[in-house]
Amino acid sequence: MSVARLRLGLCLHTRSFTSSAPCLFYHSTQNKWIGRWNYLRRRREDANDEDSAARENEEEAAKSAILEKSFESRQPTDLMLRCTVLDSAGVVKTISGSFKKSDLASEHKLNIPAFPNLVPTILVRKEAFLVNILHIRALIKADTVLLFDTHPPTSSSSSSSTSMPYEFRALESVLLSVLSALESEMVFTRHLVGGLLAELEDDIDRDKFKRLLHYSRRLSNFQNRAKLVQAAIDEVLEQDEDMDAMYLSDKKKGIIKEEPDHEELEVLLESFSKQVEEIVNESETTM
């Protein structure tokens, strides 16, 4: 009996062990996978933290750079201007060079606000005068011309008589360029209006009337700009002191006139004023 009971006990113990073995194996395997998953999750979290920190550092660096550039751009002394410089012979010395506005103001003895704005003007200063008309922005001295924000000149030759002072030859070149721009725009606009009117004689529709209204507004804007150019020239003609002050070469040579004599400059300005007036009148008849 004892042997039988022993065998029965061994048999029951063996069955109990073999039946619980799969469960123990399953739990141990599950624990291993859970541990590995937790390990990978911690690594991903650490990597994400590192990436977040790196992104934050990059964002901070970018913000700092943007702020630094913003502060630099707000410094008035660091404002850069691009201009082309012509010497006393009318030869180009520098093409589209970059200059600090403060340096130009100091070198040419100008106040910062003295540079031309968007309104057509001719501003007379002690040793120079500034011209801002249409696409021309120029600083004219007795022996130097600075053309601001312009395309490189195609020719360095002067179209006027060499007997005129340097500053007047430069002014004449500027006014010729302005006059040429006005004439070109007038011819182009007149061509558009004339072609549309010819179309309206054959066929009248709503779209063509809309185009006619658009051209009329365009012509009106052009006429206003031409009048502003004429007003800028006439304003100088009305100021004898300004015309006297524009004889920069005489100032540089120390020539003092007993009586004001600005006939040469007056003739030059009146000639261009009349030509601009003709363009204004032509625009009125076209309208």
Phi and psi in degrees as GROMACS dihedral restraints (atoms count N, CA, C in turn):
[ dihedral_restraints ]
;  ai    aj    ak    al  type     phi  dphi    fc
    3     4     5     6     1   -62.8    20    10
    4     5     6     7     1   -37.3    20    10
    6     7     8     9     1   -69.0    20    10
    7     8     9    10     1   -40.9    20    10
    9    10    11    12     1   -65.2    20    10
   10    11    12    13     1   -41.9    20    10
   12    13    14    15     1   -64.3    20    10
   13    14    15    16     1   -36.5    20    10
   15    16    17    18     1   -64.3    20    10
   16    17    18    19     1   -44.2    20    10
   18    19    20    21     1   -63.8    20    10
   19    20    21    22     1   -41.0    20    10
   21    22    23    24     1   -64.0    20    10
   22    23    24    25     1   -39.9    20    10
   24    25    26    27     1   -65.4    20    10
   25    26    27    28     1   -41.7    20    10
   27    28    29    30     1   -63.3    20    10
   28    29    30    31     1   -38.8    20    10
   30    31    32    33     1   -65.3    20    10
   31    32    33    34     1   -45.3    20    10
   33    34    35    36     1   -64.5    20    10
   34    35    36    37     1   -38.0    20    10
   36    37    38    39     1   -65.8    20    10
   37    38    39    40     1   -39.3    20    10
   39    40    41    42     1   -66.0    20    10
   40    41    42    43     1   -43.7    20    10
   42    43    44    45     1   -63.4    20    10
   43    44    45    46     1   -40.1    20    10
   45    46    47    48     1   -63.9    20    10
   46    47    48    49     1   -40.0    20    10
   48    49    50    51     1   -67.2    20    10
   49    50    51    52     1   -46.1    20    10
   51    52    53    54     1   -68.4    20    10
   52    53    54    55     1   -31.8    20    10
   54    55    56    57     1   -74.1    20    10
   55    56    57    58     1   -28.9    20    10
   57    58    59    60     1   -89.6    20    10
   58    59    60    61     1   -11.8    20    10
   60    61    62    63     1   -62.9    20    10
   61    62    63    64     1   -45.3    20    10
   63    64    65    66     1   -60.7    20    10
   64    65    66    67     1   -37.0    20    10
   66    67    68    69     1   -66.0    20    10
   67    68    69    70     1   -41.9    20    10
   69    70    71    72     1   -65.1    20    10
   70    71    72    73     1   -39.8    20    10
   72    73    74    75     1   -65.0    20    10
   73    74    75    76     1   -40.3    20    10
   75    76    77    78     1   -63.1    20    10
   76    77    78    79     1   -46.6    20    10
   78    79    80    81     1   -65.1    20    10
   79    80    81    82     1   -39.1    20    10
   81    82    83    84     1   -66.7    20    10
   82    83    84    85     1   -40.4    20    10
   84    85    86    87     1   -66.1    20    10
   85    86    87    88     1   -41.8    20    10
   87    88    89    90     1   -61.2    20    10
   88    89    90    91     1   -42.2    20    10
   90    91    92    93     1   -63.4    20    10
   91    92    93    94     1   -37.2    20    10
   93    94    95    96     1   -64.6    20    10
   94    95    96    97     1   -45.4    20    10
   96    97    98    99     1   -66.4    20    10
   97    98    99   100     1   -38.7    20    10
   99   100   101   102     1   -63.3    20    10
  100   101   102   103     1   -43.0    20    10
  102   103   104   105     1   -62.9    20    10
  103   104   105   106     1   -42.1    20    10
  105   106   107   108     1   -66.3    20    10
  106   107   108   109     1   -40.3    20    10
  108   109   110   111     1   -63.5    20    10
  109   110   111   112     1   -42.9    20    10
  111   112   113   114     1   -62.5    20    10
  112   113   114   115     1   -38.2    20    10
  114   115   116   117     1   -64.4    20    10
  115   116   117   118     1   -45.9    20    10
  117   118   119   120     1   -65.5    20    10
  118   119   120   121     1   -37.5    20    10
  120   121   122   123     1   -63.5    20    10
  121   122   123   124     1   -42.1    20    10
  123   124   125   126     1   -63.5    20    10
  124   125   126   127     1   -38.8    20    10
  126   127   128   129     1   -65.1    20    10
  127   128   129   130     1   -41.7    20    10
  129   130   131   132     1   -63.6    20    10
  130   131   132   133     1   -41.1    20    10
  132   133   134   135     1   -63.6    20    10
  133   134   135   136     1   -41.9    20    10
  135   136   137   138     1   -63.3    20    10
  136   137   138   139     1   -41.6    20    10
  138   139   140   141     1   -65.4    20    10
  139   140   141   142     1   -40.8    20    10
  141   142   143   144     1   -63.5    20    10
  142   143   144   145     1   -39.3    20    10
  144   145   146   147     1   -62.6    20    10
  145   146   147   148     1   -41.9    20    10
  147   148   149   150     1   -65.0    20    10
  148   149   150   151     1   -42.4    20    10
  150   151   152   153     1   -63.7    20    10
  151   152   153   154     1   -41.5    20    10
  153   154   155   156     1   -62.8    20    10
  154   155   156   157     1   -42.8    20    10
  156   157   158   159     1   -63.8    20    10
  157   158   159   160     1   -40.7    20    10
  159   160   161   162     1   -64.7    20    10
  160   161   162   163     1   -42.7    20    10
  162   163   164   165     1   -63.2    20    10
  163   164   165   166     1   -40.4    20    10
  165   166   167   168     1   -63.1    20    10
  166   167   168   169     1   -41.0    20    10
  168   169   170   171     1   -64.0    20    10
  169   170   171   172     1   -41.3    20    10
  171   172   173   174     1   -64.4    20    10
  172   173   174   175     1   -42.3    20    10
  174   175   176   177     1   -63.3    20    10
  175   176   177   178     1   -41.6    20    10
  177   178   179   180     1   -63.9    20    10
  178   179   180   181     1   -41.0    20    10
  180   181   182   183     1   -64.4    20    10
  181   182   183   184     1   -41.5    20    10
  183   184   185   186     1   -64.3    20    10
  184   185   186   187     1   -43.2    20    10
  186   187   188   189     1   -61.6    20    10
  187   188   189   190     1   -41.8    20    10
  189   190   191   192     1   -62.8    20    10
  190   191   192   193     1   -42.0    20    10
  192   193   194   195     1   -64.5    20    10
  193   194   195   196     1   -42.6    20    10
  195   196   197   198     1   -63.6    20    10
  196   197   198   199     1   -43.7    20    10
  198   199   200   201     1   -63.6    20    10
  199   200   201   202     1   -40.2    20    10
  201   202   203   204     1   -63.0    20    10
  202   203   204   205     1   -44.2    20    10
  204   205   206   207     1   -65.1    20    10
  205   206   207   208     1   -37.8    20    10
  207   208   209   210     1   -63.4    20    10
  208   209   210   211     1   -43.7    20    10
  210   211   212   213     1   -65.9    20    10
  211   212   213   214     1   -37.6    20    10
  213   214   215   216     1   -65.0    20    10
  214   215   216   217     1   -41.7    20    10
  216   217   218   219     1   -68.5    20    10
  217   218   219   220     1   -20.4    20    10
  219   220   221   222     1   -87.2    20    10
  220   221   222   223     1    -5.3    20    10
  222   223   224   225     1   -79.4    20    10
  223   224   225   226     1   115.9    20    10
  225   226   227   228     1   -63.7    20    10
  226   227   228   229     1   -28.0    20    10
  228   229   230   231     1   -73.9    20    10
  229   230   231   232     1   -16.0    20    10
  231   232   233   234     1   -98.1    20    10
  232   233   234   235     1     2.9    20    10
  234   235   236   237     1   -65.3    20    10
  235   236   237   238     1   127.5    20    10
  237   238   239   240     1  -102.1    20    10
  238   239   240   241     1   143.1    20    10
  240   241   242   243     1  -124.0    20    10
  241   242   243   244     1   142.0    20    10
  243   244   245   246     1  -103.8    20    10
  244   245   246   247     1   130.2    20    10
  246   247   248   249     1  -152.3    20    10
  247   248   249   250     1   158.2    20    10
  249   250   251   252     1  -105.6    20    10
  250   251   252   253     1   132.9    20    10
  252   253   254   255     1  -109.9    20    10
  253   254   255   256     1   130.5    20    10
  255   256   257   258     1  -114.8    20    10
  256   257   258   259     1   139.6    20    10
  258   259   260   261     1   -86.5    20    10
  259   260   261   262     1  -170.3    20    10
  261   262   263   264     1   -66.8    20    10
  262   263   264   265     1   -21.1    20    10
  264   265   266   267     1   -92.0    20    10
  265   266   267   268     1     1.9    20    10
  267   268   269   270     1    81.0    20    10
  268   269   270   271     1    12.8    20    10
  270   271   272   273     1   -91.7    20    10
  271   272   273   274     1   138.6    20    10
  273   274   275   276     1   -71.4    20    10
  274   275   276   277     1   123.0    20    10
  276   277   278   279     1   -95.3    20    10
  277   278   279   280     1   -42.1    20    10
  279   280   281   282     1  -135.0    20    10
  280   281   282   283     1   132.3    20    10
  282   283   284   285     1  -108.5    20    10
  283   284   285   286     1   119.4    20    10
  285   286   287   288     1    50.3    20    10
  286   287   288   289     1    45.9    20    10
  288   289   290   291     1   -77.7    20    10
  289   290   291   292     1   154.6    20    10
  291   292   293   294     1   -99.6    20    10
  292   293   294   295     1   128.1    20    10
  294   295   296   297     1  -134.1    20    10
  295   296   297   298     1   145.7    20    10
  297   298   299   300     1   -72.9    20    10
  298   299   300   301     1   136.3    20    10
  300   301   302   303     1   -60.9    20    10
  301   302   303   304     1   -38.8    20    10
  303   304   305   306     1   -65.4    20    10
  304   305   306   307     1   -37.4    20    10
  306   307   308   309     1   -66.7    20    10
  307   308   309   310     1   -42.4    20    10
  309   310   311   312     1   -63.4    20    10
  310   311   312   313     1   -42.0    20    10
  312   313   314   315     1   -63.5    20    10
  313   314   315   316     1   -39.1    20    10
  315   316   317   318     1   -71.4    20    10
  316   317   318   319     1   -43.6    20    10
  318   319   320   321     1   -65.0    20    10
  319   320   321   322     1   -40.2    20    10
  321   322   323   324     1  -101.1    20    10
  322   323   324   325     1     9.6    20    10
  324   325   326   327     1    57.0    20    10
  325   326   327   328     1    53.5    20    10
  327   328   329   330     1  -122.8    20    10
  328   329   330   331     1   147.9    20    10
  330   331   332   333     1   -79.3    20    10
  331   332   333   334     1   149.7    20    10
  333   334   335   336     1   -55.8    20    10
  334   335   336   337     1   -43.8    20    10
  336   337   338   339     1   -68.3    20    10
  337   338   339   340     1    -7.4    20    10
  339   340   341   342     1   -76.8    20    10
  340   341   342   343     1   -10.6    20    10
  342   343   344   345     1   -71.0    20    10
  343   344   345   346     1   148.3    20    10
  345   346   347   348     1   -61.5    20    10
  346   347   348   349     1   146.7    20    10
  348   349   350   351     1  -103.8    20    10
  349   350   351   352     1  -159.2    20    10
  351   352   353   354     1   -80.8    20    10
  352   353   354   355     1   -13.1    20    10
  354   355   356   357     1   -84.7    20    10
  355   356   357   358     1   132.9    20    10
  357   358   359   360     1   -56.5    20    10
  358   359   360   361     1   121.5    20    10
  360   361   362   363     1  -148.0    20    10
  361   362   363   364     1   156.6    20    10
  363   364   365   366     1  -129.0    20    10
  364   365   366   367     1   105.5    20    10
  366   367   368   369     1  -101.7    20    10
  367   368   369   370     1   126.0    20    10
  369   370   371   372     1   -97.9    20    10
  370   371   372   373     1   129.2    20    10
  372   373   374   375     1  -123.0    20    10
  373   374   375   376     1  -179.8    20    10
  375   376   377   378     1   -63.0    20    10
  376   377   378   379     1   -45.5    20    10
  378   379   380   381     1  -118.7    20    10
  379   380   381   382     1    11.3    20    10
  381   382   383   384     1  -165.4    20    10
  382   383   384   385     1   169.9    20    10
  384   385   386   387     1  -138.6    20    10
  385   386   387   388     1   147.4    20    10
  387   388   389   390     1  -106.6    20    10
  388   389   390   391     1   133.8    20    10
  390   391   392   393     1  -119.6    20    10
  391   392   393   394     1   125.6    20    10
  393   394   395   396     1  -134.6    20    10
  394   395   396   397     1    95.9    20    10
  396   397   398   399     1  -137.5    20    10
  397   398   399   400     1   121.7    20    10
  399   400   401   402     1    53.2    20    10
  400   401   402   403     1  -118.2    20    10
  402   403   404   405     1   -89.5    20    10
  403   404   405   406     1     2.1    20    10
  405   406   407   408     1  -102.9    20    10
  406   407   408   409     1   127.3    20    10
  408   409   410   411     1  -131.3    20    10
  409   410   411   412     1   111.0    20    10
  411   412   413   414     1  -137.1    20    10
  412   413   414   415     1   145.8    20    10
  414   415   416   417     1  -110.7    20    10
  415   416   417   418     1   118.0    20    10
  417   418   419   420     1  -113.1    20    10
  418   419   420   421     1   125.5    20    10
  420   421   422   423     1  -118.3    20    10
  421   422   423   424     1  -173.9    20    10
  423   424   425   426     1   -69.9    20    10
  424   425   426   427     1   -23.0    20    10
  426   427   428   429     1  -143.0    20    10
  427   428   429   430     1    12.4    20    10
  429   430   431   432     1  -148.1    20    10
  430   431   432   433     1   146.0    20    10
  432   433   434   435     1  -129.7    20    10
  433   434   435   436     1   132.6    20    10
  435   436   437   438     1  -115.7    20    10
  436   437   438   439     1   119.8    20    10
  438   439   440   441     1  -102.0    20    10
  439   440   441   442     1   115.3    20    10
  441   442   443   444     1   -88.3    20    10
  442   443   444   445     1   135.1    20    10
  444   445   446   447     1    52.0    20    10
  445   446   447   448     1    49.2    20    10
  447   448   449   450     1  -120.4    20    10
  448   449   450   451     1   163.3    20    10
  450   451   452   453     1   -75.3    20    10
  451   452   453   454     1   150.3    20    10
  453   454   455   456     1   -55.5    20    10
  454   455   456   457     1   134.1    20    10
  456   457   458   459     1   -65.0    20    10
  457   458   459   460     1   143.0    20    10
  459   460   461   462     1   -86.8    20    10
  460   461   462   463     1   -16.8    20    10
  462   463   464   465     1  -149.2    20    10
  463   464   465   466     1   143.6    20    10
  465   466   467   468     1  -103.4    20    10
  466   467   468   469     1     7.3    20    10
  468   469   470   471     1   -79.8    20    10
  469   470   471   472     1   153.8    20    10
  471   472   473   474     1  -101.3    20    10
  472   473   474   475     1   139.9    20    10
  474   475   476   477     1   -91.6    20    10
  475   476   477   478     1    -3.3    20    10
  477   478   479   480     1  -109.7    20    10
  478   479   480   481     1   173.5    20    10
  480   481   482   483     1   -68.0    20    10
  481   482   483   484     1   140.4    20    10
  483   484   485   486     1   -72.6    20    10
  484   485   486   487     1    -8.5    20    10
  486   487   488   489     1   -73.7    20    10
  487   488   489   490     1   -20.2    20    10
  489   490   491   492     1   -74.6    20    10
  490   491   492   493     1   148.9    20    10
  492   493   494   495     1   -58.8    20    10
  493   494   495   496     1   155.1    20    10
  495   496   497   498     1   -55.3    20    10
  496   497   498   499     1   -45.1    20    10
  498   499   500   501     1   -65.2    20    10
  499   500   501   502     1   -30.6    20    10
  501   502   503   504     1   -77.2    20    10
  502   503   504   505     1   -34.6    20    10
  504   505   506   507     1   -64.7    20    10
  505   506   507   508     1   -38.9    20    10
  507   508   509   510     1   -66.0    20    10
  508   509   510   511     1   -43.2    20    10
  510   511   512   513     1   -62.4    20    10
  511   512   513   514     1   -40.5    20    10
  513   514   515   516     1   -63.0    20    10
  514   515   516   517     1   -40.3    20    10
  516   517   518   519     1   -63.0    20    10
  517   518   519   520     1   -40.3    20    10
  519   520   521   522     1   -63.8    20    10
  520   521   522   523     1   -47.4    20    10
  522   523   524   525     1   -66.8    20    10
  523   524   525   526     1   -33.6    20    10
  525   526   527   528     1   -63.0    20    10
  526   527   528   529     1   -41.2    20    10
  528   529   530   531     1   -64.5    20    10
  529   530   531   532     1   -41.2    20    10
  531   532   533   534     1   -63.2    20    10
  532   533   534   535     1   -46.1    20    10
  534   535   536   537     1   -62.9    20    10
  535   536   537   538     1   -40.0    20    10
  537   538   539   540     1   -63.0    20    10
  538   539   540   541     1   -39.6    20    10
  540   541   542   543     1   -65.2    20    10
  541   542   543   544     1   -41.9    20    10
  543   544   545   546     1   -64.1    20    10
  544   545   546   547     1   -44.7    20    10
  546   547   548   549     1   -63.9    20    10
  547   548   549   550     1   -40.9    20    10
  549   550   551   552     1   -63.7    20    10
  550   551   552   553     1   -44.0    20    10
  552   553   554   555     1   -66.9    20    10
  553   554   555   556     1   -36.4    20    10
  555   556   557   558     1   -65.1    20    10
  556   557   558   559     1   -44.3    20    10
  558   559   560   561     1   -62.9    20    10
  559   560   561   562     1   -43.4    20    10
  561   562   563   564     1   -64.3    20    10
  562   563   564   565     1   -44.9    20    10
  564   565   566   567     1   -66.5    20    10
  565   566   567   568     1   -40.7    20    10
  567   568   569   570     1   -62.6    20    10
  568   569   570   571     1   -37.5    20    10
  570   571   572   573     1   -64.3    20    10
  571   572   573   574     1   -42.0    20    10
  573   574   575   576     1   -62.7    20    10
  574   575   576   577     1   -47.4    20    10
  576   577   578   579     1   -65.2    20    10
  577   578   579   580     1   -43.8    20    10
  579   580   581   582     1   -61.9    20    10
  580   581   582   583     1   -42.6    20    10
  582   583   584   585     1   -64.0    20    10
  583   584   585   586     1   -39.9    20    10
  585   586   587   588     1   -68.5    20    10
  586   587   588   589     1   -39.7    20    10
  588   589   590   591     1   -63.3    20    10
  589   590   591   592     1   -36.7    20    10
  591   592   593   594     1   -65.1    20    10
  592   593   594   595     1   -37.6    20    10
  594   595   596   597     1   -66.6    20    10
  595   596   597   598     1   -37.1    20    10
  597   598   599   600     1   -67.1    20    10
  598   599   600   601     1   -25.3    20    10
  600   601   602   603     1   -67.2    20    10
  601   602   603   604     1   -31.5    20    10
  603   604   605   606     1   -90.3    20    10
  604   605   606   607     1   -35.9    20    10
  606   607   608   609     1  -150.9    20    10
  607   608   609   610     1   131.6    20    10
  609   610   611   612     1  -113.3    20    10
  610   611   612   613     1   122.6    20    10
  612   613   614   615     1  -144.4    20    10
  613   614   615   616     1   173.6    20    10
  615   616   617   618     1   -67.5    20    10
  616   617   618   619     1   -40.8    20    10
  618   619   620   621     1   -61.7    20    10
  619   620   621   622     1   -39.1    20    10
  621   622   623   624     1   -68.6    20    10
  622   623   624   625     1   -33.8    20    10
  624   625   626   627     1   -67.5    20    10
  625   626   627   628     1   -36.0    20    10
  627   628   629   630     1   -64.0    20    10
  628   629   630   631     1   -42.7    20    10
  630   631   632   633     1   -63.3    20    10
  631   632   633   634     1   -39.6    20    10
  633   634   635   636     1   -63.2    20    10
  634   635   636   637     1   -39.4    20    10
  636   637   638   639     1   -65.1    20    10
  637   638   639   640     1   -40.9    20    10
  639   640   641   642     1   -62.8    20    10
  640   641   642   643     1   -45.2    20    10
  642   643   644   645     1   -64.6    20    10
  643   644   645   646     1   -35.9    20    10
  645   646   647   648     1   -63.7    20    10
  646   647   648   649     1   -42.5    20    10
  648   649   650   651     1   -65.8    20    10
  649   650   651   652     1   -40.5    20    10
  651   652   653   654     1   -62.5    20    10
  652   653   654   655     1   -42.0    20    10
  654   655   656   657     1   -66.5    20    10
  655   656   657   658     1   -36.9    20    10
  657   658   659   660     1   -65.2    20    10
  658   659   660   661     1   -42.1    20    10
  660   661   662   663     1   -63.7    20    10
  661   662   663   664     1   -41.1    20    10
  663   664   665   666     1   -62.2    20    10
  664   665   666   667     1   -42.8    20    10
  666   667   668   669     1   -61.3    20    10
  667   668   669   670     1   -40.5    20    10
  669   670   671   672     1   -63.8    20    10
  670   671   672   673     1   -41.5    20    10
  672   673   674   675     1   -65.7    20    10
  673   674   675   676     1   -40.2    20    10
  675   676   677   678     1   -64.3    20    10
  676   677   678   679     1   -38.6    20    10
  678   679   680   681     1   -64.7    20    10
  679   680   681   682     1   -36.6    20    10
  681   682   683   684     1   -65.9    20    10
  682   683   684   685     1   -37.4    20    10
  684   685   686   687     1   -63.0    20    10
  685   686   687   688     1   -46.9    20    10
  687   688   689   690     1   -62.0    20    10
  688   689   690   691     1   -39.9    20    10
  690   691   692   693     1   -64.0    20    10
  691   692   693   694     1   -37.4    20    10
  693   694   695   696     1   -64.0    20    10
  694   695   696   697     1   -40.7    20    10
  696   697   698   699     1   -70.0    20    10
  697   698   699   700     1   -44.2    20    10
  699   700   701   702     1   -65.0    20    10
  700   701   702   703     1   -31.2    20    10
  702   703   704   705     1   -63.3    20    10
  703   704   705   706     1   -38.9    20    10
  705   706   707   708     1   -69.3    20    10
  706   707   708   709     1   -39.8    20    10
  708   709   710   711     1   -61.3    20    10
  709   710   711   712     1   -27.9    20    10
  711   712   713   714     1   -82.4    20    10
  712   713   714   715     1   -10.1    20    10
  714   715   716   717     1  -110.8    20    10
  715   716   717   718     1    98.9    20    10
  717   718   719   720     1   -62.3    20    10
  718   719   720   721     1   -37.5    20    10
  720   721   722   723     1   -63.9    20    10
  721   722   723   724     1   -40.3    20    10
  723   724   725   726     1   -65.3    20    10
  724   725   726   727     1   -42.0    20    10
  726   727   728   729     1   -65.2    20    10
  727   728   729   730     1   -38.9    20    10
  729   730   731   732     1   -62.8    20    10
  730   731   732   733     1   -39.2    20    10
  732   733   734   735     1   -71.4    20    10
  733   734   735   736     1   -15.6    20    10
  735   736   737   738     1   -82.5    20    10
  736   737   738   739     1    -3.4    20    10
  738   739   740   741     1   -82.7    20    10
  739   740   741   742     1    76.8    20    10
  741   742   743   744     1   -73.0    20    10
  742   743   744   745     1   -34.7    20    10
  744   745   746   747     1   -64.3    20    10
  745   746   747   748     1   -40.8    20    10
  747   748   749   750     1   -63.7    20    10
  748   749   750   751     1   -40.3    20    10
  750   751   752   753     1   -60.9    20    10
  751   752   753   754     1   -44.4    20    10
  753   754   755   756     1   -64.7    20    10
  754   755   756   757     1   -35.4    20    10
  756   757   758   759     1   -83.1    20    10
  757   758   759   760     1    -6.2    20    10
  759   760   761   762     1    78.9    20    10
  760   761   762   763     1    19.9    20    10
  762   763   764   765     1   -79.4    20    10
  763   764   765   766     1   125.0    20    10
  765   766   767   768     1  -114.5    20    10
  766   767   768   769     1   122.8    20    10
  768   769   770   771     1   -90.3    20    10
  769   770   771   772     1   135.8    20    10
  771   772   773   774     1   -68.2    20    10
  772   773   774   775     1   -41.2    20    10
  774   775   776   777     1  -122.7    20    10
  775   776   777   778     1   139.9    20    10
  777   778   779   780     1   -57.6    20    10
  778   779   780   781     1   130.6    20    10
  780   781   782   783     1  -139.8    20    10
  781   782   783   784     1   100.8    20    10
  783   784   785   786     1  -126.5    20    10
  784   785   786   787     1    32.2    20    10
  786   787   788   789     1   -62.0    20    10
  787   788   789   790     1   -40.4    20    10
  789   790   791   792     1   -60.1    20    10
  790   791   792   793     1   -47.1    20    10
  792   793   794   795     1   -68.4    20    10
  793   794   795   796     1   -37.3    20    10
  795   796   797   798     1   -63.3    20    10
  796   797   798   799     1   -42.3    20    10
  798   799   800   801     1   -63.1    20    10
  799   800   801   802     1   -41.6    20    10
  801   802   803   804     1   -61.7    20    10
  802   803   804   805     1   -48.4    20    10
  804   805   806   807     1   -68.2    20    10
  805   806   807   808     1   -39.9    20    10
  807   808   809   810     1   -63.4    20    10
  808   809   810   811     1   -37.1    20    10
  810   811   812   813     1   -61.4    20    10
  811   812   813   814     1   -46.0    20    10
  813   814   815   816     1   -71.6    20    10
  814   815   816   817     1   -34.4    20    10
  816   817   818   819     1   -61.6    20    10
  817   818   819   820     1   -41.1    20    10
  819   820   821   822     1   -67.8    20    10
  820   821   822   823     1   -37.9    20    10
  822   823   824   825     1   -67.0    20    10
  823   824   825   826     1   -39.1    20    10
  825   826   827   828     1   -67.2    20    10
  826   827   828   829     1   -37.3    20    10
  828   829   830   831     1   -62.0    20    10
  829   830   831   832     1   -38.1    20    10
  831   832   833   834     1   -62.6    20    10
  832   833   834   835     1   -39.0    20    10
  834   835   836   837     1   -66.1    20    10
  835   836   837   838     1   -40.2    20    10
  837   838   839   840     1   -61.1    20    10
  838   839   840   841     1   -44.7    20    10
  840   841   842   843     1   -63.8    20    10
  841   842   843   844     1   -38.1    20    10
  843   844   845   846     1   -65.2    20    10
  844   845   846   847     1   -38.8    20    10
  846   847   848   849     1   -65.8    20    10
  847   848   849   850     1   -34.5    20    10
  849   850   851   852     1   -67.4    20    10
  850   851   852   853     1   -41.2    20    10
  852   853   854   855     1   -69.8    20    10
  853   854   855   856     1   -31.6    20    10
  855   856   857   858     1   -68.5    20    10
  856   857   858   859     1   -34.6    20    10
